Amino acid sequence: MIRALPLLALLLVVPVAARAVVADARGQFLVGHWYGEEQPEDPNVFWLASFWPDGRFEAMFRTCHKDKAVDERDDGTWTYRNGVARVTSTRVDGHPILAIEDYRTLSYDGRKHVYRHLRTNFVFTAVRVAADFTLPSCALSS
């Protein structure tokens, strides 16, 4: 789950994080749009993440239970160094937060990225999608 820090800490960290750039050229493979399913706490979550070359990201999450959707949008920054992507969320649904998560790349084949969330040990699989890809409706995905 996202752990928010006091607003003062956020105000001190965000200006530094906003200037973050991709730290390792090998991390450029992350630039683009990615679709995945499941979260450590809930298999009924679908997500679409976009990573830009300047170190910004946006992720849309859709949680589906009984054809009902709950959507969440996260924004922030990312870096990649030594096989680990660090994703720093600075806004969730427009509200300031600070959540830092690290993910170790396990494999990448040009289309599919498999990686481990270091805090939970959960293994994610994401597939590259087109920029106009949209999340499925809960009626289609349930």
ZIFENBEL-V725113 format. One record per residue. PHI is phi in radians with two decimals (none if undefined). OMEGA is omega in radians with two decimals (* if undefined). D_LAST is the distance of its C-alpha to the last C-alpha in Angstrom with 1 decimal. Layout:
PHI_OMEGA_D_LAST ; PHI_OMEGA_D_LAST
//
This chain:
none_-3.14_22.9 ; -1.36_3.12_25.0 ; -1.98_-3.10_28.6 ; -1.49_3.06_30.6 ; -1.78_3.10_34.3 ; -0.97_-3.10_37.0 ; -0.97_-3.14_37.4 ; -1.06_3.11_40.8 ; -1.10_3.12_39.4 ; -1.08_-3.13_36.9 ; -1.14_3.12_39.7 ; -1.39_-3.04_41.7 ; -1.57_-3.03_39.0 ; -0.98_3.13_37.2 ; -1.04_3.10_40.3 ; -1.24_-3.12_40.5 ; -1.11_-3.12_36.8 ; -1.11_3.12_36.9 ; -1.60_-3.10_39.6 ; -1.11_3.05_37.7 ; -2.21_3.11_37.6 ; -1.06_-2.99_36.1 ; -1.42_-3.03_38.5 ; -2.37_-3.09_38.3 ; -0.98_3.11_38.4 ; -1.10_3.11_36.3 ; -1.28_3.14_33.4 ; -1.07_3.11_33.5 ; -1.09_3.12_30.9 ; -1.29_-3.12_28.3 ; -1.08_-3.13_29.3 ; 2.36_-3.02_26.6 ; -2.11_-3.01_22.9 ; -2.32_3.09_20.3 ; -2.04_3.09_16.5 ; -2.64_3.14_14.8 ; -2.32_3.08_12.0 ; 1.47_3.00_12.5 ; -2.37_-3.11_15.4 ; -0.96_-3.07_17.9 ; -1.64_-2.99_16.8 ; -2.73_3.11_13.0 ; -1.33_-3.07_10.7 ; -1.67_3.14_7.9 ; -1.95_3.06_10.3 ; -2.06_-3.08_10.7 ; -2.52_3.12_14.3 ; -2.35_-3.10_17.0 ; -2.08_3.07_20.6 ; -2.08_3.13_23.9 ; -2.05_-3.14_27.1 ; -1.80_-3.07_30.4 ; -1.12_3.13_33.8 ; -1.47_3.08_35.5 ; 1.66_3.07_33.4 ; -1.62_3.01_30.9 ; -2.50_3.00_27.1 ; -2.43_3.10_24.2 ; -2.32_3.06_20.7 ; -1.92_3.13_17.7 ; -2.07_3.06_14.9 ; -2.17_3.07_11.7 ; -1.77_-3.07_10.2 ; -2.06_3.03_7.0 ; -2.43_3.13_7.7 ; 0.93_3.09_7.4 ; 1.14_3.10_6.7 ; -1.80_-3.12_9.6 ; -1.87_2.94_10.5 ; -2.14_-3.11_13.4 ; -1.79_3.10_15.1 ; -2.45_3.09_18.1 ; -2.08_3.07_20.7 ; -1.97_3.06_23.1 ; -2.27_3.08_26.4 ; 2.98_-3.08_29.2 ; -2.26_3.09_31.1 ; -2.52_3.01_30.9 ; -2.40_3.11_33.5 ; -2.49_-3.13_33.7 ; -2.62_3.06_36.5 ; 0.93_3.08_37.3 ; 1.39_-3.12_33.8 ; -2.12_3.02_32.1 ; -1.60_3.03_30.1 ; -1.86_-3.11_30.8 ; -1.96_-3.11_28.3 ; -1.98_3.09_29.8 ; -1.44_3.13_27.7 ; -2.04_3.08_30.2 ; -2.56_2.99_28.1 ; -2.21_-3.09_24.7 ; 0.88_3.08_23.9 ; 1.47_-3.12_27.6 ; -1.75_-3.12_28.9 ; -1.18_3.05_31.2 ; -2.56_2.97_30.2 ; -2.47_3.11_31.3 ; -2.37_-3.11_28.9 ; -2.02_-3.13_30.0 ; -2.26_3.14_27.9 ; -1.99_-3.11_29.2 ; -2.34_3.12_27.4 ; -1.65_3.08_29.3 ; -1.18_3.06_28.7 ; -1.76_3.08_28.5 ; -2.81_3.08_28.3 ; -2.65_-3.09_28.0 ; -2.04_-3.11_28.4 ; 1.70_3.12_28.5 ; -2.25_-3.07_24.9 ; -2.03_3.12_23.0 ; -2.05_3.09_23.9 ; -1.96_-3.05_23.5 ; -2.64_-3.09_24.7 ; -1.90_3.02_25.2 ; -1.33_-2.97_24.9 ; -1.20_-3.13_28.4 ; -1.30_-3.06_28.0 ; -1.82_-3.08_25.2 ; 1.27_-3.14_25.7 ; -1.26_3.13_21.9 ; -1.74_3.11_21.6 ; -1.80_2.96_19.4 ; -2.22_3.11_19.0 ; -2.14_3.07_19.0 ; -2.07_3.13_19.6 ; -1.19_3.13_22.0 ; -2.30_3.11_20.7 ; -1.23_-3.11_22.8 ; -1.08_-3.11_23.8 ; -1.64_3.11_22.1 ; -1.10_3.09_18.6 ; -2.18_3.11_16.0 ; -1.16_3.11_12.7 ; -1.21_3.05_9.7 ; -1.28_3.12_8.6 ; -1.14_3.11_5.6 ; -1.10_-3.13_5.8 ; -1.47_-3.02_5.9 ; -1.76_-3.09_3.8 ; -1.37_*_0.0
//
